[in-house]
Amino acid sequence: MKRPFSLLQKIDSVRNNRNSKRKKTKAWLASLLLPISFIVSSPYPLWASSLPKTPLSSSQDAVLAPLEKWMALPRDSQLTAAHHHKEWAFVRYQAGQHQLLLTRPDPQADNLPLNCILAHYNEDDGQALYNLTFSPDDSQLAYVRGSDPEFPDAPPPNPTFQPQAPEATIHLIDLTLASDNIIASGYNPLFSPDGQSLVYISKNSLWLYRRGSQILLKKLFTIKGHIRDLSWSPDGKSLAFVDDRIDHGFIALYRITSGQLEYLPAAFGNDLFPVFSPDSQKLAFIRAYEPPQSISSPDRKNGWWSLMIADVNNLTLTEKWHAPKGTGEAYVGTRHQNLYWTEQNQILFPWEQDGWLHIYSLNPDSGTVSPLMKGAFEVEEFIVDNAQNRIIYTANRDNRDHYSLWARSLSSGKT
């Protein structure tokens, strides 16, 4: 399969020649951490000469020109790794312009990575690029343009005062053809395990986009709350999500074949981060309650959150683990996904049991919980690399004021 490097302009050849003696970037490790921002090029890329410049008076030039240069430095974010190729997509913002780029290691070991521009929006209109996701076979890349990434349900930003306010649109790039098409209005696109379908959220409704179908778009359902933490089952037959009602939340299960929407038994708290077991027969999630502000009863033995496992077929619940009273009794999560069910049948979650936010492993059969790390540091976020049976995480292990990237094997325990 041809990649767009053979079809699109290479923008980094001059830079690589200039930096041929620089140390090889260890980008293969950083590619596994999705939301970390990174900068892989010089502050002034080749296309920067075309950026609009603010006219300055002679008296202002000496003072503001250096500041304008600093303000125009590129900022990279949304780093997203391909599943099988050594390629990563990321968003670059500079002086009001947004670019979507695809990068890969240069064949010459001492050169910086090669970048290809997939999309370039040169208007300073406040429309962000986010929700980057590769299809399972890496042949497609979906992303969202517009609205607020943190509050996609809120009214979208319109700094240019357009008569018709912009809305979030889902784009689908065919990486074999380097074509970019808008398929729908919405956000949070998520490919099915076979890559033939894509679900997305639009105005409290879940929609399905299916490639090659006569009906490309199909509304699956609409709910009263907000759809959060959307997750496919590995067999592609079910979808799990949180029906978020602000001060409480429910776990819902949607059957793709029958079109049936079912809710798990609820509680007076927030149910969070539903994840399927590798065989798609069970569903784990976090159940958390808001601790009271006043001192609770001294007879209380447990904390305020637990790990639940549901049977997908009959929707029965089992409390597999409950946080004990004391340190870590209130739920605290990282900045990203906070629950994983690995292919080796481990459930990973964050916990402040020792006063620091670390990652722990739950055996879903025995209910035994084991720490995966120790020390005076905080985990900012983590993901699971099932291919190498390890976790990748950011933490301030060596420096309290600086976060670094770490890997920890789930089989040997080595960091």
N, C-alpha and C positions, 0 to 999 in steps of 0.2 A: 504494500500500500504506500503510494507516494504521500509524503508529508508536505505541508505548505512551504517548507524551506526551498523546495525546487520550483515553486510557483510564485513566491512573493519576494519582494526586495529584501536583501540582507542589509541591515542598517549598521552592523557592527564590524565590518571588515577592516575599516581604517583604524578603529579603536583597538582591535585585536593586534594589528600590526604594531601599533604604538606601544602596546603593553605586552608584547610577546614574552618578556622576561618576568612577568609577574607570577607570583605563586599560584598554583592551580587551586581554583575555588572548589571547596568540598560541597557542591550543591546537591549531590545525590542524597545526603542526609536531610538537608533542609527541605527537600521536595516533599517529604512525608508529613510536614506540618502545614495544614491548610491555611489558617488565617494569619500567619506571621508575615509582616511586611519585610521587604528586603530591597536592597539597591544593588543592581548588577552592572551598572554602566557608569560612565563619567557624568558629572553634573550637567554637562552641556552636550546632549546627543545631536546627531547630524541634522535633525529636523528642527532644532531650536531656533535656527536663523529665520524661520518663517513666522515665528510667534509675534503677535502684535506688541508694540512697545508704547508705553505711555509717554507722551511728549512732556519734556521737562524744561523749565526756564533755566537760564544760565546760573542763577543763584541757587536753584534747588538741585542742580545736577550733581554737584560735588557731595552733597549730603545724602540725596535719595538714590542716586545711581547704585552705590554698593548695596543698599538695602533692597532695591528692586531685584538685583541679581540674586541675593540670598532668598528672597521670596519666590523667585522663579525656579528654584532648585526642584528637581523631580522628586516625587514621593510615590513609592511603589507599595502596593497592597494586594490583598485577595489572592495570594499565592496558592495555586491549586495544582496538584500533581496528576499526571495521566496514570492510568492503571497499569499499563504494560510497557509503554515507551518511556525513555528517559527524557521526558519533555514536561514543561510546566507552563501554565498560563498565569498571567498576572496583569493587574491594572496599573497604569502609570498616569499620575496626575501632575501637570506642570502648567503653570500660568493660565489656569482656567480650562486647559485642554485635557481630554481624556483619551488614552490609548489602551487597547487590549492587545497584549503581546503574547507570543508563544516563544519559549526559549528552550534551548538544549545545550549540552556540553559541546564545545568545539572539538573536532577530531584531534587537533593539535593540543597536546596536553597542557602547554604553558599559556594558552590563550583563554580569555574570558568567554563566557557562554555566548552563543549566537542568538539573536532576537529576530523575530519576524512580526510585522504589524498585521494583526487580524482585523482591527477596526480602529478608526481614528475620528474623533469628534472634536472639531477645532473651534466650536463656539463655547464661550464661557456662559453656559445657561444653567449651571447648577445641577445637571442631571448625572448622577453618579452611575458607575458600572459596578455590579456586584453579583452575588449568587452564581459564581462560576462553577460549572460541573461538567465533567467528561462523561460520555457514554461508556458503558462497560468495555467496549472494544476500542475505545479511543478514536473512533472515526468521526465523532461529533462533539461539539462544545456548545453548551447552552449558557447564556448569561442574561442578566436583567439590566435594562437601562431606564432610569427615571425613578421618581418617588424617593422616599427616605429609607435607606437600608436598615436603620434602627427601628423606624416606626412606619412600616410599609402600608399600614391601614390608615394612617393619618393623611390629611390633605397634602398633596405633593408640593414641593417647593416650586415657586414660579418667579425667580428673581428678575426675569426679563419682562414680566407683566404681559404674557401672552393672553389674548382674548379667550382662548381655549386652553385651560391649564393642562400641562403635560401629564401623562400617566405612565406607570411602569409598563414596559413592554418586554416580552421574552423573545430573545433572539436565538436562532439555532444556526451554528456554523458547521458546514460540511468540510471537514479538514482534508478530505481527498480532493475537493474542488476549490477550496478556499472561498466558498460562497456564504453570505450572511443574509438570513431571511428572518423577518418578524413573523412569529407564528401566533401570538396571542397577547392580550393584556393581562398582566398578573405578575407574580413573583414566586420565589422559592421553587424553581423547577427541579424535578427529581426523576432520573431515569429508572425504568424498571430493570430488574436483573438481566433480562435478555436484550435490553437496549432498544426494543421495538416501540416502546411506549414511554410517555413522559407525563407526569402529573404536575400540576401547579395550582397555586392558590390565587383566587381573584374574588374580592369582596365577600369574604366568609364562605365562599364556595370552593369546592375542589373540582378541577377540570382534568380531563384526560385527552392528551394528544397522541394519536397513533399513526405511525408512519405507514404509508401505502394503503390506508383505509379510505373508503369512499366518504366517510364522515370523519374528518380529521380531528375535530374538537367535539367533546361530549361532556356535559355537566354531570358529575357523579352525584353530588348532594350539596345542600346548603345547611349550615348550622347557625344557631343563635350566637355562639361565642366566636372566638378566633382560633383558627387552626394553627397549631404549633407542633414542633418536634415530629414532623412527618417521617415515616419509616416504611420501607417495603419489606415484606417477608422474603427470605432467600428463594423460595419457590415461585415468587411472583403472583401468588394467589390472593394475598391480603395486604392491606395497608393499615398501619396503626398511627394514631396521632393523639395529641392533647386537645380537648375542647376547653380552651382557656376562657374562664369567666372572670378574670382579673383577680378576685379574692379567693377563688377556688378553681379547680380544674378536674376534668374527667378524662379517662382513657377510653377511646373509641376504636372500634375495629370495623373496617369496611371490606366486604368480600367482593372481589373483582368479578367473579363469574356470576354470582347470584344478584349482585347489586344490593346486598343487605348491609345495613348499618347497625351495629350493635355496640352497647356500652358495657364496660366492666362494672362490677359492683363498686359504688362510689363511697366516699367518706367525707367528713367535714374538713377537708384539707386540700392540698394541691398534689395531684398525681403528675409525675414528670418523666420525661425521657424514656418512652417505651422502646424496647429493643427486642427483636425476635431471637430465639434460639437458632443454632445452625440448621436444625431439622424443621424449622418453621412451626413446630407444634406447641411452643410455649412463648410467653411474652413476659419480660421482666420490666419493672419500672420502679421509680422512687416515689414513696408516699411521704409527704412532709406536712407538718402542722406548724402554725405560728405559735411559738412559746408565749405564755402569758407574761406580762410585764411585772406582775407581782410575784413574790416568792411562792412557788408551788408547794404542794403537800410534801412533808418529809417522808411520807410512806411511799411516794412514787419511786418505782424501780427502773423505769425505762425512760429513754429520751423521747425526742419529738419527731423522729422520722424512722423509716424502715424500708427494706427492700422486699417487694412483692413479686410473686410469679403467678401468672394466670395460665390456665389451660385454654388454648385457642379454640378447642372444639366445644367444650361445655361452659367456658367462661368462669370456671371456679377459681377462687383466689387462695393462695397460700402465702402467709408471711414467713419468708425464709430467714430474715435477720432483722433485729430491731436494735437501734443504737442504745447503748446503756446510759444510765444517768451519769452525769459528770462531764468531763471535757469532751467536746464533740457531740453533745446531746442535741444540739440544734443543727439543722441542715445548712451546710455551706457548700457551694459548688465552685467550679472553675469558670472561666470565661467562655467555654465552648461546650461541646457535648460532654455529659457527665456520667454516662452509663454505656458500657459495651459488653456484649456477649461474644466472646472470642470463639474461633473455630475449634479451639482446644477445650471448650466447655468451661471457661472461667468468666465470671461476671466481675468487671472492674468498675470501681467507683471511688470518688474522693471522700475523705473523712479527716476531721481534725482530732482524732483520738489522742494524739500525743502533743496537742497544742499547735501543730503545724499542719497545713493542708497537704496531705500525701495521698497516694493511690493505694488502694487495698483490693484484694482479690477474694471473691466469695465462691466457694464450691457449691453449685446449685443442688447437688445431691445430698451432701452432708450438712450444709449450712455453715461450714467452717470458714472463718474470715482470717486472712493472713496479710500482713503489711508487705508491700513491695519495695519500700524504701524507708530509710531512717535518716534523721539529721535535722539541723536547725535551718530549714529552708522551706519555701512555699512553692507549690506547683501552680503555675499560671494556667496552663491548659495541657491536654494530652490527647493522643490518638493511638489507635491500635494498628500495628503492621502485621496482619495475619500471615503474609507470605513468609516472614522471618520470625514469627511468634515473639514479638517484642512490642513494647510501647515506646513512643517518641513523646517527649514532654519538654516544656520549658520551665526552668526553675532558677532561683538565685542561689545555687549551691556554693559557688566560690566567692560570690560578692553579693552582699545584701542589696546593693543598689543596682545590680545588673543581672538581667536574665540571659541564660545561655540554653543551647539546645542539647538535650541528653537522650540517650537510648538505653533501655534496660531490657535484657532478655527475660522472657516469661518462663523459659525452661531452665536456664543455668543460673539466673539471678544476677548475672554480671551487668554492671553499668558501664 
